Structures are given as C-alpha cells and as structure tokens.
Amino acid sequence: MRDIRSLLRESKAFSAKLSEIKKDNPIEGGWYGYDIMSNLVHLDRLLSGENRSIFDRLTSKAVADIGCADGDLGFFLESLGFEIDFLDWPATNWNGLRGVQRLVELLDSNAKVHSVNLDEYFALPRPHYEVVLFLGILYHLKNPFYVLERLAKSAKYCFVSTRVFRVAPRGENLSLINVAYLLGADESENGDATNYWIMTEPCLRRLFHRAGWDVLDFITVGEQRASNPHSIAKDERAFALLRSRVAG
C-alpha cells in the first residue's frame, strides 16, 4: 500500500527532474520561488492512522490543485495516475500562470489549466472532485467562508493550509478565542497586500465546520507560542485534512 511516507520518498526523484527541466527552460517572470513539494513533509506529519494511505484509497482520480503556483505537486500526483485540474488567477500567480502552462507542454501532461478568480463567484471545472489541494491560499482570499463552502459542495476531501496567529499586534493573547484579524494593505512585513484574514486556531476550526467540513487531522507548524498576523519571523501555519459533510 502506498502511504504518505512512500509518496514523500518518491517525490524526491520527481522534484529533481522538475528542477532540471526548470533550469533548462527559463520563463518570463521566473519560476515560482518556493519549494511547493515541501508540503509533502508537512502532510507526512499531519496524517494519522488510515488517513496516511488516503491517496491509495481514493475511488476517483479527479484532483483540483487550487492556487497551484507552478503546479509541482499536482504534476507529481498526475505521475501517479491522478487526473489534475489546475486553478489559479493570472494576476496573483507568481508568473501569470506561464510556469504551469509551460510544464504542461514540457511534461506532455494531460492536466488542464483554468484561470479562476476565487475573489468572485466562480464555477469549478468539474462537478465533483475526490480531493482538493488548497495549500497556502485561504488567508489570501477576501471571502474565505464562501470559497470553503463552495468547495465543500463539490469535493469529498480537502488538504488545506493557511496562516494562523496567537498574539494580537499589541500583545494580547487571543489563542483561545474565535477571532480573525484583517490586515491592512501595508501591514504584512513581506509587503503582500493580498494577506487578508488570519485566524486563531479555534476560529479556523469553526470556519471549517460552518462551511461544511469535518476535520480529520490537524497540526500547526512554525512559531507556536507568539505567532502574530504580520510578522515573518513569527509565522505559524495550520495544515488540515478535511472531509465534506455536504458533497453530492
């Protein structure tokens, strides 16, 4: 049985292959600047019990990689037999989707790339997905409740990660309270004006439930004592595996 640990091992050779392809094929705007495949390290820590073999137990192979960057993780899953739809918005994608579109060509991939603005009312390319990859996107959305609720109607499972915080900018400990912090356009230390809602863990868990999801596994990584909404050095991330209660 192929579990998340074996996927992590297999991903290393695929990552090396992608690195060589990107090195030999520069693109306008440059390739995405962060290691997308490192998410598998966190998923290895996240998943417990029978959830560790979730990719091996899926009955459908349809996967949506939302906020895909250059699509590294989605392409890796395609190499294992999954059908991948990439969803992202050119205006906020690192290189305007040129990276993922170029890799479709270079890898002779059957994956489809869709320009979808999650900050507007949107439609998914397929009515049903077995799994949605939704990593590092939630806190960049103006209306995270709507997006999670919409996804819950079409996907059985969702892997999600997002920033969370424990301490308010003035030092108040809010870690046990259901609150979200809305950043100003120039408040984030990395200068990213698309950093919107950052929540406490209780708030995030409540959002999941009210949007139609049950939490199967949950962890946080990074600064776990004094994380705050705007600091790069005190960044904390939550990772969760969710199962929809409302998917058709």
C-alpha positions as CSV (number, residue, x, y, z in Angstrom):
1,M,0.0,0.0,0.0
2,R,1.3,3.5,-0.9
3,D,1.2,5.7,2.1
4,I,2.2,9.4,2.6
5,R,5.7,8.4,3.6
6,S,6.3,6.4,0.4
7,L,4.9,9.3,-1.6
8,L,7.4,11.6,0.1
9,R,10.2,9.3,-0.9
10,E,9.0,9.0,-4.5
11,S,8.6,12.8,-4.7
12,K,12.4,13.4,-4.3
13,A,13.2,12.0,-7.7
14,F,10.3,13.9,-9.3
15,S,11.5,17.1,-7.7
16,A,15.0,16.6,-9.0
17,K,13.5,16.0,-12.5
18,L,11.4,19.2,-12.3
19,S,14.4,21.2,-11.1
20,E,16.4,20.2,-14.1
21,I,13.5,21.0,-16.5
22,K,13.1,24.4,-15.0
23,K,16.8,25.1,-15.1
24,D,16.9,24.3,-18.8
25,N,13.8,26.2,-19.7
26,P,13.7,29.7,-18.2
27,I,10.3,31.6,-18.4
28,E,9.2,35.2,-18.3
29,G,8.6,36.2,-14.7
30,G,10.7,33.3,-13.4
31,W,9.7,30.0,-11.9
32,Y,7.9,30.1,-8.6
33,G,10.3,30.9,-5.9
34,Y,9.4,28.5,-3.1
35,D,9.5,24.7,-2.7
36,I,6.0,23.5,-3.4
37,M,6.9,19.9,-2.9
38,S,7.9,20.6,0.7
39,N,4.2,20.5,1.6
40,L,4.5,16.7,1.5
41,V,6.8,16.9,4.5
42,H,4.0,18.6,6.4
43,L,1.4,16.2,5.1
44,D,3.6,13.4,6.4
45,R,3.4,14.9,9.9
46,L,-0.3,15.7,9.5
47,L,-1.8,12.4,8.5
48,S,-2.5,9.7,11.1
49,G,-3.9,6.2,11.1
50,E,-5.8,5.2,7.9
51,N,-5.5,8.7,6.6
52,R,-1.8,8.1,5.9
53,S,-2.9,6.0,2.9
54,I,-5.7,8.3,1.7
55,F,-4.2,8.7,-1.8
56,D,-4.1,4.9,-2.2
57,R,-7.8,4.5,-1.1
58,L,-9.4,7.1,-3.3
59,T,-12.1,5.8,-5.6
60,S,-11.9,8.7,-8.1
61,K,-8.7,10.1,-9.5
62,A,-10.0,13.7,-10.0
63,V,-7.9,16.3,-8.1
64,A,-8.2,20.1,-8.1
65,D,-4.9,21.9,-7.3
66,I,-6.1,25.3,-6.4
67,G,-3.6,28.2,-6.1
68,C,-1.2,25.9,-7.8
69,A,1.8,28.2,-8.4
70,D,3.8,26.2,-11.0
71,G,1.8,23.0,-10.3
72,D,4.7,20.9,-9.0
73,L,2.6,18.9,-6.5
74,G,-0.2,18.4,-9.0
75,F,2.1,17.1,-11.7
76,F,3.6,14.7,-9.2
77,L,0.2,13.3,-8.4
78,E,-0.5,13.1,-12.2
79,S,2.6,10.9,-12.5
80,L,0.9,8.5,-10.0
81,G,-2.2,8.2,-12.1
82,F,-4.4,11.1,-10.9
83,E,-6.4,13.5,-13.2
84,I,-5.4,17.1,-12.4
85,D,-7.2,20.4,-12.9
86,F,-5.0,23.4,-12.0
87,L,-6.9,26.5,-10.8
88,D,-5.3,29.9,-10.2
89,W,-5.6,33.5,-11.2
90,P,-3.0,35.0,-13.5
91,A,-3.0,38.4,-11.7
92,T,-1.9,36.9,-8.4
93,N,0.0,33.9,-9.7
94,W,3.8,34.3,-9.4
95,N,4.4,34.3,-13.2
96,G,0.9,34.8,-14.6
97,L,0.4,31.0,-15.0
98,R,3.2,30.8,-17.5
99,G,5.0,28.3,-15.3
100,V,2.2,25.7,-15.0
101,Q,1.3,26.1,-18.7
102,R,4.9,25.6,-19.8
103,L,5.2,22.5,-17.6
104,V,2.1,21.0,-19.2
105,E,4.0,21.3,-22.5
106,L,7.3,20.1,-21.2
107,L,5.9,17.1,-19.3
108,D,3.5,16.2,-22.1
109,S,0.8,16.4,-19.4
110,N,-2.9,15.9,-19.8
111,A,-3.6,18.3,-16.9
112,K,-5.9,21.3,-17.6
113,V,-5.1,24.8,-16.5
114,H,-8.0,27.1,-15.6
115,S,-8.0,30.8,-14.8
116,V,-10.3,31.2,-11.8
117,N,-10.7,34.2,-9.6
118,L,-11.7,32.9,-6.2
119,D,-12.5,36.5,-5.0
120,E,-15.5,36.5,-7.3
121,Y,-18.4,34.0,-7.7
122,F,-16.8,31.1,-9.5
123,A,-17.5,27.7,-11.0
124,L,-15.3,24.6,-10.8
125,P,-14.3,22.8,-14.0
126,R,-15.9,19.6,-12.8
127,P,-19.0,19.0,-10.6
128,H,-17.1,16.6,-8.4
129,Y,-13.6,16.1,-7.1
130,E,-12.2,13.4,-4.8
131,V,-9.6,15.7,-3.4
132,V,-8.8,19.4,-3.4
133,L,-5.3,20.7,-2.8
134,F,-5.8,24.1,-1.2
135,L,-2.4,24.9,0.3
136,G,-1.3,28.4,1.4
137,I,-4.3,30.2,-0.2
138,L,-7.0,30.7,2.4
139,Y,-5.5,33.8,4.0
140,H,-5.1,35.4,0.6
141,L,-8.8,35.4,0.0
142,K,-11.3,38.2,0.6
143,N,-14.1,35.8,1.3
144,P,-12.7,32.5,2.7
145,F,-16.1,31.4,4.1
146,Y,-17.7,31.4,0.6
147,V,-14.8,29.6,-1.0
148,L,-14.7,26.8,1.6
149,E,-18.4,26.4,1.5
150,R,-18.4,26.2,-2.3
151,L,-15.6,23.6,-2.3
152,A,-17.5,21.5,0.3
153,K,-20.3,21.0,-2.2
154,S,-18.0,19.6,-4.8
155,A,-15.1,17.8,-3.1
156,K,-15.0,14.8,-0.8
157,Y,-11.7,15.7,0.8
158,C,-9.6,18.9,1.1
159,F,-6.0,19.4,2.1
160,V,-5.7,23.0,3.4
161,S,-3.0,25.1,4.9
162,T,-3.1,28.7,6.0
163,R,-1.6,31.2,8.4
164,V,-2.9,31.3,12.0
165,F,-2.0,33.5,14.9
166,R,-2.0,33.5,18.7
167,V,-1.0,37.0,19.7
168,A,-2.5,40.3,18.5
169,P,-0.2,43.1,17.3
170,R,-0.4,44.9,20.7
171,G,0.5,41.7,22.6
172,E,-2.9,40.4,23.7
173,N,-3.1,36.6,23.7
174,L,-6.1,35.6,21.7
175,S,-5.2,32.0,21.0
176,L,-8.3,30.5,22.7
177,I,-10.8,32.9,21.1
178,N,-12.7,32.6,17.8
179,V,-11.4,35.7,16.1
180,A,-9.9,36.6,12.7
181,Y,-7.5,39.5,12.1
182,L,-7.9,41.6,8.9
183,L,-4.6,43.0,7.9
184,G,-4.1,46.5,6.4
185,A,-2.8,46.6,2.8
186,D,0.7,47.6,4.0
187,E,0.7,45.8,7.3
188,S,2.3,42.5,6.4
189,E,6.1,42.5,6.7
190,N,6.5,40.9,3.3
191,G,4.6,43.7,1.6
192,D,1.9,41.4,0.2
193,A,-1.4,43.3,0.1
194,T,-3.3,40.1,-0.6
195,N,-2.7,39.0,3.0
196,Y,-6.3,39.4,4.3
197,W,-7.8,37.2,7.0
198,I,-5.5,35.4,9.5
199,M,-7.4,33.5,12.2
200,T,-6.8,31.9,15.5
201,E,-6.9,28.1,15.5
202,P,-10.3,28.0,17.2
203,C,-11.7,30.4,14.6
204,L,-10.3,28.4,11.8
205,R,-11.8,25.2,13.1
206,R,-15.2,26.8,13.5
207,L,-14.9,28.2,9.9
208,F,-14.2,24.7,8.6
209,H,-17.3,23.3,10.5
210,R,-19.7,26.1,9.5
211,A,-18.6,25.8,5.8
212,G,-19.5,22.1,5.8
213,W,-16.2,20.3,6.6
214,D,-15.2,17.9,9.4
215,V,-11.5,18.0,10.5
216,L,-9.9,14.6,10.2
217,D,-6.3,15.6,11.0
218,F,-4.9,19.0,12.1
219,I,-1.4,20.3,13.0
220,T,0.4,23.7,13.2
221,V,4.0,24.4,12.3
222,G,6.3,27.3,12.7
223,E,6.1,29.7,15.7
224,Q,3.7,28.1,18.1
225,R,4.0,30.4,21.1
226,A,3.7,34.0,20.0
227,S,2.7,34.0,16.3
228,N,1.2,37.2,15.1
229,P,-0.6,38.3,11.9
230,H,2.1,40.4,10.2
231,S,5.5,39.1,11.3
232,I,7.6,36.9,9.0
233,A,9.7,35.6,11.9
234,K,6.6,34.7,13.9
235,D,4.7,32.9,11.2
236,E,2.6,29.9,12.2
237,R,0.8,27.7,9.7
238,A,-2.1,25.3,10.1
239,F,-2.4,22.1,8.0
240,A,-5.6,20.1,7.9
241,L,-7.2,17.2,6.2
242,L,-10.9,17.9,5.8
243,R,-13.9,15.7,4.8
244,S,-17.0,17.3,3.4
245,R,-20.4,16.7,5.1
246,V,-22.3,18.1,2.1
247,A,-20.7,17.0,-1.1
248,G,-23.0,15.3,-3.6
